[in-house]
């Protein structure tokens, strides 16, 4: 059976999350956001393995924010998800893109809860993109022939990484046994397989927005 994919992201304004978005109000009192191992420092190693252990103690939720399995936290500068232990255990049963789990603490009305930051590492599948069948939202007239044409454009004309796609086609060599991945750079959507989405729904994982990936296709 051919794998179908969905876009997954942090939910906002639902019964479970509450009306606050993001759900995290601040870091705990005394937390140094400018420290070399802070949540802000993760921005510099997004999609890379950090050479430091990030300090993820603690994320403070708004009073009206729900304690969901996936928590929206604007303070984190990396790429990944802030997730509960039960969602972590579910994910570990699937074929995921490279990642690292870091322990985190979430505070809800002074009660402490163990969470994990799932940090994506080398989730970069741009070499599998069929660029002749890919469209860019902020450069609708841009025509790229292949990956090498893209890397030339990226180096010479997109030094600040502002190129964004609104439709991506992946080639036949892409591993469709993957259950969770990000293409990277011009497409920072997080994709989940129908297999994973079915389990997420069966278990009742909260805090996620799930939509069919209408922006993704495969070259058959």
N, C-alpha and C positions, 0 to 999 in steps of 0.2 A: 504494500500500500504506500502511495506517495505521501510524504510528510507535508503537512500544512503548517504554516507558521502564523503566530499572533504577535502583535506589539503589546508588551507589558510595561507598565509605568506606575508611579505612585498615584493612588487615587486621591481625589480631593472632594470635599463637600458631601461625603456619603454619611449614612447613619453610623457606620463603624468608625470613620476617621474623625467625625465632627466637622465643624465649619472652618476650623483653623487650617491654613495651608501656608507653609509646611507645618507639620504637627509639632516640630521642635521649636520651642521659644528661644532657648539659649543653651549655652554650655553651663555647667555647674559653677558656683561661686568660686572665684580664684583661678579658674582655668585660663591658661596663657595661650591665646590664639596665635601669637607670634612665635611660639616655641618651634624648634626644628622638627618636633614629632607631633605637631598639632593636626587637627582635622584640616586646617587650611593648607598645611604642608603636603597633604595628599594630592592637591591640585598639580603639583610639580611632578608627581609620579603616576599620574592617571594612565592607566593601561600598562603600567610597568610594575615590577616587584620593588616595593620600598626597601631601602637599605636601613630603615629604622622601624621600630615597633610603634605604631601610632597610639597616642594617648586618647582613648575613646571613653573616658570617665569624667563627666557623664553628660548625656543628652537630657535636657529638661523639657518636658512636654508642657504645652499650654494646658491650663486647667480644664478647658472644654474639649481638648483633643482626645480621641480614643486611643487606647493601647492596642494597636493592630499588629498583625504578623509582619507587615512591611510598613515602615515608618518613614515619612518624608522628612528629610533633614537637610535644610539648605546650607548648613554649616560645612558639610562634607564637600571637599573640592575634588574628590576622585570620581571614578566611574564604578558603579556597583549598586548594592542594595543594603539597607539597614534592616535586618530580619530577625525574627524570633528563632528560638532553638528548634521549635517544631517544624518551621519552614526549612531551616537548615538541614534537618534530618531528612525531610522529603526530597530536597534538591540533591542530596548526596546519593540518591538512588538512580539519578539520571546522568546522561552524558553531557557534561557542562564544558564550556570554554574554559581555558586556564584561569585559575582564580586562587585567592588566598582568603581564609576566614580569620578575622581578628575579633577578639572578644570586645564587647562594648557594654556599657551600662546605660539604661534608660530610667529616668526618674519621673514617676507619675504621682503627684501629690505626696511627695516625700517617701514613697515606696520605691524600692530599687528592683529593677528587672534585668535579667541577663539577656543581651542581644548579641548579634554578630554583624560586623561590617563585611560583606562579601565584596572583596576588591578584585576587579577584573584585571588580568595580566595577559598581555599579548593577544587580546581578543581583536585581531586585525585580519580581516578576510578580504581586503581590497584587491589582492592578486587574483581573486576568483570573480571579480566583477566584469560583466560584459559591458564595457563602456559605451559601445555603439548603441546599446539598448537601455541606457541609463540617462535620466533627466535631472537637471539641477534647478532648484527653485529660484535661486538668486542669480543664475546665469543661464536663462532658458535657451539662449542661442549657442551655448558652448557645445562643441562637437569634439569628443575625444575618441580616438580609434581603439586604443587598448591600454593596458596597464602602464606600459612604458611611456605612452603619450601623456597619461595622467601624471606620472611621477615627474615628467618634465614640466608640466603646467604647475604642479604643486610646488616645485622648487623655484621656478622662475617667476610665477605670477600670483601665487597664493601663499606668500610667506607668513601671513597672519592666520591662515587656516579658516577663512570665512566661507569657503565653498560648502554648500549644502544641497543634498539631493532631495527630490520628492518622489522619485521612483528608481529602484535599483533592480537590475537583473544579475543573477549569479549564474556561473557556468556549470557544466556537467560534472566538473571535478570537485565541486563543493561537497563536503561531507554532510549529507542530510540525515545522518544518525545523531547529529548534535541537537540537544534539546534546549540549550540556552546559549546565545551568543550576541555579540555586537560586531557589526562590520567595521566600524571605527571611522574617525576623521569626519568626512562629509556626511556620514550616516551614523548618528549616535543613538539610534533606536535599539532597544533591547528586545530580541526576538526569542519567543518560546515555542516549542513544538506543540502540536495538538496533543501528543502523549502527555507532556508535562501539564498543559492547561487543563486537561481532563482530570488529572489527579488534584491539581490546585482547587478545582471546583468541587470535586468529590469530598475533599478534606475540609473545605470551607476556609481556605486561607484568606485573611482579611487585609485590606489596605492596598489592594492592587486594582488597577484599571486594565482591562483586557479587551483588545479589539482585533479583528481580523487584519492581517498585514496586507492591506490593499496597495501598499507602496513597494512590495517585494514580489519578484517573479523569478522563475528559473528557466534557463535555456534548455529545453528538452531535446 
